[in-house]
């Protein structure tokens, strides 16, 4: 049985996810693009913030449309949702990266494709490891409470 996740659990999960990604992405982007670590670090933080804000905005808009038209979350609807989310995020990332790093839209698009190639496996591995570590910590906490009783 899995322990219910608290708001604190969700905050720790998100902060660790973004913090580790920042520590991995900013130096690689700095090296590949020949830009300062400061510039790529600030961009990475800005992109993570944009992704979180876009996630909230996009899902709120999607749920309004879903409620208005009363459609069900079928596989095609979920695929459309994912494509719409990623498409909007790509647009924001490309514009922001091109502006911040003074690079072409094409280079910014290639940067975004690299980020997607990184984040797909990173998200999978991060969540797998996080869930296993959290499960162990929860079990250890439960065992400690039982032994104290």
C-alpha positions as MATLAB code, in Angstrom:
seq = 'XXXXXXXXXXXXXXXXXXXXXXXXXXXXXXXXXXXXXXXXXXXXXXXXXXXXXXXXXXXXXXXXXXXXXXXXXXXXXXXXXXXXXXXXXXXXXXXXXXXXXXXXXXXXXXXXXXXXXXXXXXXXXXXXXXXXXXXXXXXXXXXXXXXXX';
ca = [
       0.000    0.000    0.000;
       1.361    3.393   -0.985;
       1.339    6.261    1.475;
      -0.743    9.276    0.478;
       1.385   12.132   -0.844;
       1.181   15.358    1.094;
       1.653   18.864   -0.257;
       5.149   18.751    1.265;
       5.903   15.530   -0.664;
       4.818   17.209   -3.888;
       6.923   20.311   -3.213;
      10.016   18.202   -2.431;
       9.407   16.124   -5.577;
       9.121   19.204   -7.828;
      12.040   21.111   -6.267;
      14.384   18.116   -6.467;
      13.288   17.405  -10.046;
      13.993   20.961  -11.178;
      17.153   21.338   -9.052;
      18.785   18.206  -10.421;
      17.741   19.130  -13.965;
      19.266   22.599  -13.514;
      22.550   21.110  -12.278;
      22.657   18.785  -15.301;
      21.324   21.073  -18.055;
      22.953   24.433  -17.358;
      26.583   23.234  -17.599;
      25.899   21.132  -20.711;
      24.067   24.007  -22.406;
      26.885   26.364  -21.438;
      29.474   24.065  -23.007;
      27.496   23.220  -26.160;
      26.385   26.797  -26.855;
      29.573   28.514  -25.751;
      27.569   30.724  -23.386;
      28.289   31.563  -19.774;
      27.074   29.237  -17.041;
      25.230   32.218  -15.575;
      23.289   32.782  -18.807;
      22.371   29.123  -19.252;
      21.592   28.746  -15.541;
      19.214   31.716  -15.546;
      17.646   30.448  -18.773;
      17.172   26.996  -17.254;
      15.446   28.497  -14.202;
      13.267   30.670  -16.446;
      12.340   27.676  -18.607;
      11.430   25.571  -15.579;
       9.276   28.418  -14.274;
       7.621   28.831  -17.680;
       6.966   25.091  -17.877;
       5.284   25.056  -14.464;
       3.188   28.155  -15.221;
       2.268   26.872  -18.688;
       1.288   23.536  -17.129;
      -1.147   25.252  -14.766;
      -2.541   27.615  -17.432;
      -2.835   25.004  -20.166;
      -4.532   22.468  -17.907;
      -6.976   25.087  -16.603;
      -7.861   26.053  -20.196;
      -8.094   22.401  -21.242;
     -10.420   21.578  -18.349;
     -12.664   24.544  -19.239;
     -12.948   23.349  -22.828;
     -13.481   19.794  -21.597;
     -16.299   20.946  -19.298;
     -17.901   23.162  -21.970;
     -17.968   20.464  -24.647;
     -18.307   17.482  -22.287;
     -15.770   15.221  -23.971;
     -14.190   12.227  -22.264;
     -10.459   11.720  -21.771;
     -10.046    9.033  -24.364;
      -6.656    8.046  -25.787;
      -6.987   10.464  -28.746;
      -8.014   13.295  -26.401;
      -5.044   12.573  -24.110;
      -2.697   12.521  -27.103;
      -4.152   15.840  -28.273;
      -3.731   17.236  -24.770;
      -0.069   16.180  -24.639;
       0.683   17.488  -28.143;
      -1.024   20.805  -27.371;
       0.870   21.174  -24.115;
       4.256   20.381  -25.653;
       3.554   22.526  -28.729;
       2.770   25.552  -26.582;
       5.804   24.926  -24.416;
       8.088   24.579  -27.455;
       6.881   27.956  -28.714;
       7.582   29.641  -25.367;
      10.979   27.960  -24.966;
      12.131   28.816  -28.484;
      11.167   32.467  -28.148;
      12.685   32.824  -24.678;
      15.913   30.958  -25.516;
      16.443   32.893  -28.762;
      15.986   36.187  -26.965;
      17.977   35.400  -23.799;
      20.937   33.757  -25.516;
      20.868   35.954  -28.649;
      20.670   32.914  -30.909;
      18.575   32.205  -33.999;
      15.113   30.691  -33.743;
      16.484   27.602  -35.478;
      19.256   27.226  -32.890;
      16.711   27.784  -30.126;
      14.470   25.130  -31.687;
      17.391   22.686  -31.814;
      18.126   23.517  -28.176;
      14.510   22.706  -27.307;
      14.712   19.391  -29.187;
      17.819   18.589  -27.128;
      15.956   19.457  -23.938;
      13.071   17.200  -24.921;
      15.533   14.389  -25.703;
      17.010   14.895  -22.224;
      13.775   15.334  -20.277;
      11.934   12.285  -21.576;
      14.353    9.719  -20.116;
      15.267   12.009  -17.200;
      11.622   12.260  -16.131;
      11.208    8.506  -16.296;
      14.389    7.729  -14.344;
      13.871   10.524  -11.814;
      10.338    9.400  -10.967;
      11.368    5.755  -10.773;
      14.221    6.524   -8.368;
      12.182    9.070   -6.379;
       9.307    6.622   -5.880;
      11.638    3.830   -4.735;
      13.533    6.087   -2.315;
      10.295    7.592   -0.977;
       8.812    4.113   -0.481;
      11.860    3.043    1.541;
      11.741    6.198    3.660;
       8.027    5.752    4.318;
       8.557    2.111    5.338;
      11.468    3.117    7.581;
       9.298    5.805    9.218;
       6.453    3.345    9.741;
       8.840    0.790   11.265;
      10.239    3.440   13.610;
       6.711    4.419   14.742;
       5.804    0.783   15.370;
       8.974    0.151   17.408;
       8.306    3.286   19.506;
       4.783    2.108   20.372;
];
